[in-house]
Amino acid sequence: MTDGFSLHHWLLGLGRAVLRWVSGWWLVLFVAAQLMVLAFSPSSYGRAGRGAVLRQMALAGGPGLPGFTMLMALFNVVVIRIVVVTAFAYGLTQYAIDAVVRVLVLELVPLAAALFVAVEYTIPGGSDLYKLRRSGAMQKLRQRGLDPLAHEVLPRVLAGVFAVLLLAAVSCVLSLVLAYLAIHGFTLAGASSYSHGVGQIFTPVVSSIFAAKTLLFALSVSLVPLGNALRDFPRRTSRISVELQGLVQVFVLMLLIEIASLVGNYY
């Protein structure tokens, strides 16, 4: 009797957990669809809307850009040096460019940019939205005739996407420049062969997968934490729990995107 009673409660708890998981992802998809409509609606970019979007873009991309660029430069120097020295030692100099570009530019840079923006901006932004909902501020916006999605959520989502794309673009250019300097030094003699080697790597298929992966990373780290903040959690749920749940969801979605991109590039 006790075993049956325990099994019943275990199955009931499992069913509730699965239902919460499905409803959470469904809410994220539903909010994403609403935000997509708002993003392409001219009414979202009135005077107040433009100001909110530009302000959030400055907050998302401005403060973290110098620090992230310096960290990526240091990381690039270390990784490029290891790859180049190893290639030279084994007589595989012709593969050094290919290894550096594929490892750094195609794989690590978009991932690092997305995770940086998630930790520095979108997950704290989701926490702010969660506190606004708990305080009743969004309901007050509705009473004033304002749409909380357009006024509070959309600017943060657009800013998160912009920040990921900005950091990824700057880091990719930095990685390519540092790779050239590590292989050829401070001379333009190898510019032609270097650009030819990089061009052979960025075929139309690889370039399309790279662009799609970066954009999907940007959408993932922007939509999931902010959409997760709009869920109805139990009153006892803390702000830290909401942030951790958003971070786990971002990791899972980014892992699936990365696996899909690897399959597309190498299979």
DAZI-V618594 format. One line per field, one symbol per residue. psi: psi as a letter, one per 30 degrees, with the letter a starting at -180 (. if undefined). Layout:
# DAZI-V618594
psi=???
This chain:
# DAZI-V618594
psi=eeeeeeeeeeeeeeeeeeeeeeeeeeeeeeeeeeeeeeegkfffhaeeeeeeeeeeeeeefeefeeeeeeeeeeeeeeeeeeeeeeeeeggheffeeeeeeeedeeeeeeeeeeeeeeefeeeeeeeeeeeeeefgeeeeeefggkjeeeeeeeeeeeeeeeeeeeeeeeeeeeeeeeeeeeefailgegeeeeeeeeefeileeeeeeeeeeeeeeeeefeeeeeeeffljllffkleeeeeeeeeeeeeeeeeeeeeeeeeeeg.
